C-alpha cells in the first residue's frame, strides 16, 4: 500500500527517468506547471499536493498513463487511482470510451443516494446522445480530429453500435440525481463546430438544419428538467448558472458517503479518472464556490430561467 505522496513522487521519478538532461526537464516542468523551482521541489517530494489541473497538464504534456504507475491498484482504491483512456485511432476507440463511461454511471446508478455533479463548459455528452444526428456529429468530430482528413459529415456512415451506445448512456444519465453547472457560453463550442463544418463544406444545409433542430430539442429537454426539478427518469435535478467556470470540464460521481470519483477531460475524448482524496476534495471545493457564486434556476427564479432559455435559443437559431 502506498500513500498519495508516494504516488506523486513516483510520478515525477517516471518523468525524470524518461527524459535526458535533468536541468532541461526541471525548467520544462516549471514551465508546464507555471511554478518556481522551490515550488516544483515541494511538488516533487509530495509536500505540496498536485491539483487536478496540474495532473491533467503533466499527463497531456508528457503522454503519461497515470494508471500504469499503480503497482498494486486493487490494494487501496481510495488512496491513489488515476486511469486514462487511449487516444482515438478509429470508431472502435470511441465505442471503448462509451463503454467505460457507461460503466462509471452504472456504478453510481446502482448505489442509492448517489449524485452526479457536472461542470458544463460544453454541453454534456449525455445531454444529446439520444439524438442520432448530434451524436453522430460528435463521433465524426472525434474521428475527424485524429484522422486529419476533410471527409464530409454523413450521419448514415456512423456505426449503429455507437448510436445505440450513446442512447444507453443518455438513459443511464436520467436515473441518477444530477447537479449541473452551466454558463451562457456552454452551447457555444458545439454551435461553432457546426457552423465551421457548414462553412468549410463538410456538412450539407440539410444536415445542419437537422443538427439545429436537435439542438433546440436538447434545450427543450433542459427547460423541462428545470421546471420540474427532475430528470426524465424522475430523479432530483438542479442547474446552477454561473458567470464563469474555474474547474476543468468534468464530473464528480458521489457514489457513497465515503467514495467519490472525479472524471475530467484533458485532450479530446481522453479523460483521467481518479478517486484520490486530494483530487476529489479540490473538485468539491470548486463546486461549492460555484454553487455560492452562481444562480440556481428554478421556479423561484423564473425570470432568469427565461433569460437563460432565450439567450441559448437565439444562439442556436442563428445557425
N, C-alpha and C positions, 0 to 999 in steps of 0.2 A: 504494500500500500504506500502511496506517496501523496504529498500534500500539493495544493495549488502552487505553492512557492517552488517546489521541486519540479513541477511540470513547466513552470515558467523558465527556470534556469536551464532545463533540458532543451527548451525551445531555442534559447539563444546559443547553447552549445552546438545545436544542429546547424544553425545559421552560420556560425563561425567555422565549423568543421567543413562545411560545403563550399567555403569561399576562400580564395587565396588572398593574402595581404591583410593582416589584422588592422593596420592603420586605415586602409581604404574602407573596409567593411564597417569600422567604427563610425567613420564620417557618413557613410551611406545610411546606417541605422539612425544616426542623429537627424539626417535629412528626412527619412521616411516617417519617423516618429515626431519630428518637429520639437526635439528636446536638446538640452545641453549635455555635455559629456558626463557631468555629475549625475544628472537625472537618468541618463542611459545606464550608468553603473548601478543605480538603485533598482532599475527595472531588471537588469541582467542578474542581479543577486536575489531577486524576488522580494526585496524590501518594499518596493512600490508595485502594487498590482497593475497589470496591463488592463486598459479599458477595452470595451467591446470594439470600438473604432480602431484602436491600435492593433488588436489581434487581426482584424479584417485587413488592415494595411500590410501587416507583416506577411500574412498568408498569401495575399494577392501579389505583393512585390517579389517575394522570394519563391513563389509557386510551391508552397509547403502544404502537405496534408497534415493537419494537426492531429487527425485521428491516428496517423501512423506513429506518432510519438508515444502513444499509450502502450506501455509494456504489458500491463495486466488490466485491460479495460473493464472487466467484469468485477474486479475486486471491490471497487468503491465508486459506483456510478455518480454519486453526488459530489465527489471531490473534483475530478478532472474530466470533463469529457467535452471535446470539440471534435466534430466529424465534418468532413467535407464531401461534396459530390464532385464527380469528374466533370470536365468541360464537355460541351456538346460537340459531337462529331457527326450526328445524324439524328433522325427521328427516334431511333432506339434509345438514345440517351435521354430524350425528353420523356419517353414512357417510363424509364427508370426513375426520373425525377418525380413524376406524378405519383408513381407507386410509393416512393419514400415519403412524400408529403402526405399521402393518404394514410399511411401507417402512423405518422405522427398524430394526425387528427383522430384516428381510430382509438389510439391510446387514451386521448383526452375524453372523447365522447363516452368511452366505457366507464369513466370514473364519475360518480355522482358529484355534482358541485363544481366540476372543472370549468375553467373560463379561458377564453381566447382574447388577448389584447393585441390589436393590430395597429401599427403605425403606418398610415396610408400616404406615403409620399407619392405613390401612384395608386391607381385603382387596384384593390386587392384581387389577385387572380381568381379566388373562389367567387368573386362577385360577378364574373361574366363567363365562367367556364361552362355554364348551362346554355349559352348562346353559341351555336355552331360556327357562325362566321367570325365572331370575335375571337373565339378560342382558336380557330384555325389560323387567324391572323397573328395571334401571339406565337403559335408554334412556327409559323412561317418566318417571323422576325428573328426568333432564336436561331433557326436553321440558316437563315439568310446572312446573319451577322458572322457566323463562323465559316460558312461556305464561301463568303465573299463573291457571290455571283449576283447578277442582275436579273434573275428569273422573275417573271410576273407572278403576282399572288393569285392563285387559283384555289379556292376553298375545297373544291372537289378532289384535289390531289392529297389532302391531309388524310393520313391513315385513320380509319374508323375507330381503331383501338384508342387513339389519342382523344378523339371526340368523346368517346364513351368514358374514358378515364377522367376527363375534365368534368363531365356531368356527375360522376360519382363523388369527385372532390367537392363540387358545389353542394350536393345533397348532404354530405357529411357536415359541411360548414354550417348548415342550418340547425344542426342538432346539438349545438354547444352554446352556452351563454357567451355573448360576444360584446366586446367593447372596442370601438374603432376611434381612431384619432385622425381627423382629416384637416386639410386646408382647402381653400377655394382653388388651389392650383393642382389638386390631386388628379384631376382628369387631364391636365394639360399635356403630359408626355404622350399619352395614348392618342389624343386628338392630333398632336403634331406628327406622330408616326404615320397616322392615316393620311394626313394632308401631304406629307412628304412623298408617300408611296404614290398618291394620285398625281402629284406634280411631276414626278420622275417617270410617269407612265408605267409604274409597276402594279397599279390596281385600276381596274376599269371604273367608269362612273357608276355602273350598276352595282358593283361590289362595294364601292364607297358608300352608296346610298343605303345598302343593306347594313353595313357597319354602323352608319349613323343611326339607323332605325333601332338597332340592337343596343347602342349606347343610351338612347333615350329610354329604352325598356329597363336597362340597368339602373338608371336614375329613378324610374318609376318604382322599382323594387325597393330602393333605398328609402324613398319617401314613405312607402307603405310601412316599412320597418320602423321609421321614425315616429309615425303617427300612432302605431300600435305598441311601440317599445318592445316589439317581439320579432324574432326571426321568422322565416316562413315555417320553420318546424316548431314554432311556439315557445322557443327559449327566450329568456330576457335579452334585450338588445339596447345598447346606448351608443350614441355618436357624439363625440366632443369635437367641436370646430375650433381649430387653433389658427392663430395668425402665422405661425411658422412651426417647424418641427426640428428638433435638435438631434433626435435619435435616428440612426440609420434605418432604412426601410427594413422592417422586420416584424416579428411577432413574439409574444410571450405566451406560452401554454402553461397555465397554472393547473396542474393535474391533481395534486393533493396539497394539503397544507404544508407538507414538507418536501414537495417535489415540483419544481418548475423547470421548464426548458425554454431557452431562447433560441430562435431561429432568425438569422439575418443574412441578407444578400450581400455579396461582395464583388461579384462580377457576373453580369448577365444572369444565367439560370443558376449559377453556383451559389451555395449558401453554406454557412457554418451553423452547426447545431451544438449547443453547449448547456450543460447543467451545472457548470462551475458556479458556486455560490457568489463569487466576486462579480461575474458577468451578469448573473440573474439580478443581484441587488442593484447593480448600476442601471440596468434596464428599468427596474421598478422605480428607482428614483426619478428617472427621466419621465416615466408615465405619470407619476404623482405631480411633477412640476407642470406638465401639460394639462392635467386634469384641473389644477388650480388656476392656470392662466387662460384656459380655453372656455368655451361656452357649451354647455350641454344643450343639445337640440331636442326638445320635447314639446308636449302640448302647452307648457307654461312659457315657451319661447317660440310661439307660433310665427311671429313676425320675422325672426331671424331664420327660422326654418324656411319660410317662403323666399327670403332673400338668397339663401343657400341654393334652393332649387332653381330660382330664376337665373342666377349667375351661371350655374353649370349648364342649364338648358340653352342659354344664349351661346355659350362656347361650343356646344355640340352642334347646334343648328347652323352655326357659321361655316361648318364644313361644306 
